[in-house]
Amino acid sequence: MQEFVEIGEKIIFVVMLLASIAAVAVFIERFVIFHRNLTKESSSFIDSLTVLLRHKDIKGAEKLLHSQELETSYTRFTYFALEREKENHKGLQELMEGKILKERLLLEERLPILNTLGNNTPFIGLLGTVLGVINAFHGLGTLGSSGAEVVMKSISTALLATAAGLAVAIPVVMANNYFTRKMKVILSHLEILAKEFHANLVTSPKTIPSHSHTTHSAHSHQ
């Protein structure tokens, strides 16, 4: 039994090591993606695009889009909206909402890994602690009072497993919360851009011709 417990303890620490490596890899990959959307260049792009849209300068917006070196959620959304606007696509508002949802899915990629690790590594560490305590009591029962040193070593190893679980979980939870907050910021900017497209390009006034036609009809009746 003691051999199985010791093997279990080793497996726990291996799992902790793999979990920490996976967490670091996901954090670096997601940080690069999110950072592209949170630079000063991205903020400047949004401000400049907003001004161009309010002036209904489509060519200027296209030129601004092509001048961007990095692909971001904002550039992908702008390209999508401008292409659909060229096609005079009906239901552009709904299409833009769908595009925002797609960008959300792209931003959320691999974040469930962080969420899973943050929620479960403390329990994995706790399992290691339980195994260590079992090993300690087994040694105490086998060796008696002469095995105090072995027992203390087993208990220290058990507590180390809990510490390892918390050491992995705490930064992972913080990273996940960071990305969640930043994702809300990015999606809010996309929704603002969608409203700018809708207000300045999609809902252009079309009632003037019908009004002039009505006025002309009224004069003809007189």
Protein Blocks (a to p, Z undefined) as FASTA:
>chain_A
ZZmmmmmmmmmmmmmmmmmmmmmmmmmmmmmmmmmmmcfklmmmmmmmmmmmmnopaklm
mmmmmmpmbdcfklmmmmmmmmmmmnopghklmmmmmmmmmmmmmmmgoklmmmmmmmmm
mmmmmmmmmmmmmmmmmmmmmnommlmmmmmmmmmmmmmmmmmmmmmmmmmmmmmmmmmm
mmmmmmmmmmmmmmmmmmmmmmgcfklmmmmmmmmmmmmmZZ
